Structures are given as C-alpha cells and as structure tokens.
Amino acid sequence: MIFTANQELITRLSFFIGVLLIMLLWEQLDPRRPRTEISWQRRGNNLLLSLINTFLVRFLIPFAAVSVAAIALMHNWGLFNRLDLGPWLAGALSFLILDLIIYIQHRLFHKYALLWRLHRVHHSDTESDTTTGLRFHPIEIVVSMIIKILPVFLIGAPVIAVMTFEIILNYTSFFNRANVSIPASLDHKLRWLLVTPDMHRVHHSARDVETNSNFGFNLPWWDHLFSSYIDQPELGYEKLKVGLNEFRDPKFVNVLWLLKQPLLNSKEFADNSAKDEV
C-alpha cells in the first residue's frame, strides 16, 4: 500500500490534532498535578515551537520515513523487501526495531553533551503535560528524522508499518507526558505494555539519576532489558520536582529562548538571561 505525500500529511495531521485535543481535555477534567500560574503561557509557546518544527522539517527533509519506506519498496531495497516474511510479521518486527532505535537515540541524546544541548530544551519544561511532547528543538527534530530514516531504508520496513509507528509515536508522546490522573492499580498493569505518564514523569525529574532513566517512548520493555527502569521517584510523585533547575525563571518559556537555548551552556544561559527582557 503506497501513500502519497498529501495522504500521509492529512492522515498524520488528523491523528495529531484529534489526539492532542483529547489529551488537553483529559488534562483539564482530571489533572494529576496542580498547574502553575504560567501553565497556559507554557503551552502556547510549546505549541508555537511545534508549528515551527513542522514547517522546518517539511522544508529541510522532503523525504520523511514513510516516503523512504515507499521508495525502498519500489526498488526492492532493504531486508524485509527481499525476505518473504508476510506483511504482519514484517510489520511487527519493523515496529519493534524502530522503537528500539528511538530508545537508543534517546539515551544518546542524554549521554553526549552536544546532543544534550538540543534535548535539554525538552527537559527544561518545568511542568510535564501533553504539550511537553511537542517541546523539541528544531535541530533535534531534524537529527531524529535522519536517524530514523536509515533503519527504515536498511530493513525495508513496510510503508503501513512505518506510518503506524509514526502515528503511535505521536500518540504516546502526548499520552506519556500528559498531566492526567490514572489509578495506581491501572497504571501498574498498563506498564507491562506501554509507557505511562507516571513512568515517564520520573524521566523529567530534576534529579540526574531519575532524569537518566525511563527512556522508552512506546514500549517499556527496553528500560527493563537495559537496566534503565526506575519504578517510582525517590520523593514520591507529589513532591517530584520536574524540569531543570537552571531554567525555572518564567521568561524561559518564551519560544525565542527555547530556540537559542542550545547555543549557550547552562551557566551562560542563566547569566545572560538575567540581563534581558523577554
């Protein structure tokens, strides 16, 4: 099944908007944690950053992962296009491989200083909610897309599997960062199959040991397999401090600061920001 660029865009945009609205409504009706005074200001700037990312990625990378999968299929390139595994097995294996790649990529963005400068834009959010799943620096988005395209090409992932993975990745990015209340008993059961908001909230802790844990986006299994899983924050969820300590001034939520944040180290960023008006 081959999707045109317009079909892919319309499909992904429809899921994106639909899931975003559902999660925002859920947060409004049943929040897990109290909101701050600048909560809506944060959300607006996170959404604006996402809009910038969308236009930039479409301009810089005309061949998204789904397009690469379609090209590989047409030319019979990639492992699964040469093996007769059947669509279901090839699709399931592709999903698992891509999810593992995302997990590894996430750990690399935490390990290496240059990559962390990009990724800390996401972690500098002092709340964790649905819009935090949109708060990524444009350069990180571009690097992530390039990293994702290579395995899609090499394994010859089915087009429908890649599109499904992309849609689910958008959904889980909203869900596991959402400020929504889920009963502890249900959360415990869900963690066998997917990353829950409480599980991922540990990853947004201000404590380094907790920030460097729970890297999974879709599936929780990689964190267990590679010993990066933490079940509960040390101080409990009610006292959990979210975000990076050097970026707690409300002025840092502004999209212009988010865009230039990777250019300076943390101390320089904090020192210079004190001199400027946002």
Rosetta blueprint (number, residue, H / E / L):
1 M L
2 I L
3 F L
4 T L
5 A H
6 N H
7 Q H
8 E H
9 L H
10 I H
11 T H
12 R H
13 L H
14 S H
15 F H
16 F H
17 I H
18 G H
19 V H
20 L H
21 L H
22 I H
23 M H
24 L H
25 L H
26 W H
27 E H
28 Q H
29 L H
30 D L
31 P L
32 R L
33 R L
34 P L
35 R L
36 T L
37 E L
38 I L
39 S H
40 W H
41 Q H
42 R H
43 R H
44 G H
45 N H
46 N H
47 L H
48 L H
49 L H
50 S H
51 L H
52 I H
53 N H
54 T H
55 F H
56 L H
57 V H
58 R H
59 F H
60 L H
61 I L
62 P L
63 F L
64 A L
65 A H
66 V H
67 S H
68 V H
69 A H
70 A H
71 I H
72 A H
73 L H
74 M H
75 H L
76 N L
77 W L
78 G L
79 L H
80 F H
81 N H
82 R H
83 L L
84 D L
85 L L
86 G L
87 P H
88 W H
89 L H
90 A H
91 G H
92 A H
93 L H
94 S H
95 F H
96 L H
97 I H
98 L H
99 D H
100 L H
101 I H
102 I H
103 Y H
104 I H
105 Q H
106 H H
107 R H
108 L H
109 F H
110 H H
111 K H
112 Y L
113 A H
114 L H
115 L H
116 W H
117 R H
118 L H
119 H H
120 R H
121 V H
122 H H
123 H H
124 S L
125 D L
126 T L
127 E L
128 S L
129 D L
130 T H
131 T H
132 T H
133 G H
134 L H
135 R L
136 F L
137 H L
138 P H
139 I H
140 E H
141 I H
142 V H
143 V H
144 S H
145 M H
146 I H
147 I H
148 K H
149 I H
150 L H
151 P H
152 V H
153 F H
154 L H
155 I H
156 G L
157 A L
158 P L
159 V H
160 I H
161 A H
162 V H
163 M H
164 T H
165 F H
166 E H
167 I H
168 I H
169 L H
170 N H
171 Y H
172 T H
173 S H
174 F H
175 F H
176 N L
177 R L
178 A L
179 N L
180 V L
181 S L
182 I L
183 P L
184 A H
185 S H
186 L H
187 D H
188 H H
189 K H
190 L H
191 R L
192 W L
193 L L
194 L L
195 V L
196 T L
197 P H
198 D H
199 M H
200 H H
201 R H
202 V H
203 H H
204 H L
205 S E
206 A L
207 R L
208 D H
209 V H
210 E H
211 T H
212 N L
213 S L
214 N L
215 F L
216 G L
217 F L
218 N L
219 L L
220 P L
221 W H
222 W H
223 D H
224 H H
225 L H
226 F L
227 S L
228 S L
229 Y L
230 I L
231 D L
232 Q L
233 P L
234 E L
235 L L
236 G L
237 Y L
238 E L
239 K L
240 L L
241 K L
242 V E
243 G L
244 L L
245 N H
246 E H
247 F H
248 R L
249 D L
250 P H
251 K H
252 F H
253 V H
254 N L
255 V H
256 L H
257 W H
258 L H
259 L H
260 K H
261 Q H
262 P H
263 L H
264 L L
265 N L
266 S H
267 K H
268 E H
269 F H
270 A H
271 D H
272 N H
273 S H
274 A L
275 K L
276 D L
277 E L
278 V L
